[in-house]
Amino acid sequence: MEPQMKATTQTAFGAVSDPVPANDAIQSDVELVKKDVKEKLGRTFSVYQATQFCTQIVDGYKYFVKVDVGNSEFIHLELYKPNGGQLSLLNVEDKKSESDPLKK
């Protein structure tokens, strides 16, 4: 397990954890997919800061991340990292607000 990135220690296989504040490891992963996010949405961001995330243990790890992109706008990212593999961007949801819940 990747302890620096998991949201809680009580998450069962397949279950999605409750949201927790983003940490440096999640911010690093969000930075790794920034180019892909910009290409998918066709725009750049004045801010690009992860604020919270959830973890799902599957055949690897899924991360659902809320990202502040400035001007009171947020995006939701779905990331996947297979065991022993590289991180990839699965989905981006645009036009979210701070109060919009992460996918669970």
C-alpha positions in Angstrom: 0.0 0.0 0.0 1.2 3.6 -0.6 0.8 5.1 2.9 1.6 8.6 1.9 -1.3 8.7 -0.5 -4.1 6.7 1.1 -6.9 8.6 2.6 -7.6 6.4 5.6 -6.3 3.1 6.9 -9.9 1.7 7.2 -10.8 1.6 3.5 -11.9 -1.9 2.4 -11.1 -3.3 -1.1 -13.4 -1.6 -3.6 -14.8 0.9 -1.1 -14.2 4.6 -1.5 -12.8 6.4 1.6 -14.2 9.6 3.0 -12.6 12.8 1.7 -9.5 14.1 3.5 -7.3 17.2 3.0 -4.9 16.8 0.1 -1.2 16.2 1.0 2.1 16.7 -0.8 2.0 13.3 -2.5 -1.5 13.9 -4.0 -0.4 17.4 -5.1 2.6 15.8 -6.9 0.4 13.3 -8.7 -2.0 16.1 -9.7 1.0 18.0 -11.1 2.0 14.9 -13.1 -1.3 14.9 -15.0 -1.7 18.7 -15.4 -0.7 18.6 -19.1 -3.4 16.0 -19.8 -6.0 17.9 -17.8 -5.2 21.1 -19.8 -5.5 19.2 -23.0 -8.8 17.6 -22.1 -10.4 20.9 -20.9 -8.7 23.1 -23.5 -7.6 25.8 -21.1 -5.0 26.8 -18.6 -5.4 27.6 -14.9 -4.4 30.5 -12.7 -4.2 28.1 -9.7 -3.9 24.3 -9.7 -4.0 23.2 -6.1 -5.4 19.9 -4.8 -7.7 20.5 -1.8 -9.1 17.1 -0.9 -9.1 13.5 -2.1 -10.6 10.1 -1.6 -9.0 6.7 -2.2 -10.4 3.5 -3.7 -8.4 0.3 -3.5 -8.9 -1.7 -6.6 -6.3 -3.6 -8.7 -4.0 -0.7 -7.7 -5.4 2.6 -6.4 -7.9 5.1 -7.7 -7.8 8.7 -6.4 -10.7 11.1 -6.6 -9.2 14.6 -6.2 -10.8 18.0 -5.9 -8.5 20.7 -7.4 -8.9 24.5 -7.0 -8.3 26.1 -10.4 -8.9 29.7 -9.4 -11.8 32.1 -9.7 -13.8 30.1 -7.3 -13.8 27.2 -9.7 -12.8 23.6 -9.1 -12.3 20.5 -11.1 -12.6 16.8 -10.0 -9.9 14.4 -11.2 -10.1 10.6 -11.3 -6.6 9.1 -11.2 -5.5 5.5 -11.4 -2.2 3.9 -10.4 -2.0 0.1 -11.0 0.2 -1.9 -8.7 3.8 -1.3 -9.9 2.5 0.9 -12.8 2.4 4.5 -13.8 -0.3 7.0 -12.8 -2.9 7.9 -15.4 -5.8 10.3 -15.7 -9.1 8.5 -16.1 -11.5 11.4 -16.0 -11.9 15.1 -15.5 -15.1 16.9 -14.3 -15.1 20.6 -15.0 -17.2 23.5 -13.6 -17.4 22.2 -10.1 -17.7 24.4 -6.9 -16.0 24.1 -3.6 -19.2 22.5 -2.1 -19.6 19.8 -4.8 -18.9 16.4 -3.2 -16.2 14.1 -4.7 -17.5 11.0 -6.4 -18.1 8.2 -4.0 
